[in-house]
Amino acid sequence: MTETCLPEPPPEQIRLEAVLHALADPVRLRIVSELATGPHELACQAFGLPVTKSTSTHHFRVLREAGVIRQHRRGTARMSTLRDADLEALFPGLLASVLHGVQAERLRSV
Amino acid sequence: MTETCLPEPPPEQIRLEAVLHALADPVRLRIVSELATGPHELACQAFGLPVTKSTSTHHFRVLREAGVIRQHRRGTARMSTLRDADLEALFPGLLASVLHGVQAERLRSV
């Protein structure tokens, strides 16, 4: 089956402000958390997000255009993976501390 | 001289999304970097930001309302300090990795 990658910034064009902006949203933080802790790649519909399909598409695009995730088409599905290696090389520790913060907030709210 | 603290969220009301949003802006990242690397506290006008006074006031307010900085009035000056201890307790490593990212981007752009 052929795979087509959707447009994304190369590592040298990933900007810290754009990454922080992409992460500054509860739905997008949830997507990133699920990609970090679950299977390596997931189809958009697998997330079961509490938003409409077009809002979901928007959130995935913000993450992709910021360089946080990679998306590729596989048949009719759109698969997402985290660009954790790229992010770690550019901003060491950032993604880990954000994911740790998500977990900590979840525990505090229980 | 009397000092008056401006309203700010207590630690338990500081939200990760709000902190990330507050940091997702070049002017606000610059303010945070200067507070982290320079003197412990600074008056707003000491930053020499390339924006108007009202825009500057807006940026400081976003940072304060997100829980990133504390502001207090001293006479006619409005002094700012970083809430680094509060942030470190809530989101360990986050501020350090963001500040490291700012430095890394600065070096890459030279």
Interface residues (C-beta under 8 A of the other chain):
Chain A: E12 R15 L16 E17 A18 L20 H21 L23 A24 D25 P26 L29 L90 F91 P92 G93 L94 A96 S97 V98 H100 G101 V102 A104 E105 R108
Chain B: E12 R15 L16 E17 A18 L20 H21 L23 A24 D25 P26 L29 L90 F91 P92 G93 L94 A96 S97 V98 H100 G101 V102 A104 E105 R108
